């Protein structure tokens, strides 16, 4: 009746409220961070990793990269520590080093994983990362994934499965792959056929854990994938959302790959940058990993690479996989690598090349 006092509406029954909040039939999907591994992911404390990702979000499969460098005109590269730079240190030492120098995360060097897991298992490693407030960016590497015999392919698939499971448990986004060598008589068509089949299969495994696979071109003369352009073309053939690139400036220079090849890459394809310089007195075709130099101490146009990545609107994290020539404090070495990489990103003049 008009003018009658309104009565308070009775609250809805809890069961009815729950039904209203439920997703429509057929559209229920799991949360992106929902537990797939019972008893593993719920035991991990996410606040530290989430806090780090909000401050410096990592590029994830199918997600547009951050564009803070373009928006705020800040020429900065986020440098994570990699265990490849401190080969004599344990994984526990690498975690402490990343925390000590204030690195933007950690790349776990896969050869160090076995001993660390034997000492404490995934739960102890997760607790160590949480205690030091260190986020894991990637796990590397899975070597020589292409042109394996049937037994080798199954071994590679199993390794990707184990690392994907661990990467999800630790909050890592990427697993780094290297292509391996092509057999005698194999041409580009054979490489494309092999890469499409193998990379698609490996990506299907990692996608179950929301983990991406980043392919690094290799400069070895017989490598199946030597240039950035070739690697990007293989990703287009495979068409898997989990596949991306992890360009290594040392290998790109040694293979004769131009930095301008980055212009043909999509921003979402750049998962991780691997920054290393090369000496001027060694021909590119004769370079080996032992010739790696810290950024700015050689002739590789790393500053050009960083500038092109920013022009694309991408801001992937970077690592500097350069081992020291002499024994010393691993923290000081890691800090030096990070500082020199960031100096190149800011446009500082490079260090004089070693001859």
Buried (B, 14 or more C-beta within 10 A) or exposed (E): EEEEEEEEEEEEEEEEEEEEEEEEEEEEEEEEEEBBBEEBBEEBEEEBBEEBBEEBBBBBBEBEBBBBBBEEEEBBBBBBBBBBBBEEBBBBBBBBBBBBBEBBBBBBBBEBBEEBBEEEEBEEBBBBBBEBEBBBBBBBBBBBBBBBEEEEBEEBBEBBBEBBBBBBBBBBBBBBBBBBBBEEEBEEEBBBEBBBBBBBBBBEBBBBBBBBBBBBBBBBEEBBBBBBBBBBBBBEBBEBEBBBBBBBBBBBBBBEBBBEBBEEBBBBBBBBBBBBBBBBEBEBEEBEBEBBBBBBBBBBBBBBBBBBBBEBBBBBBBBBBBBBEEEEEBBEBBBBBBBBBBBBBEEBEBBEBBE
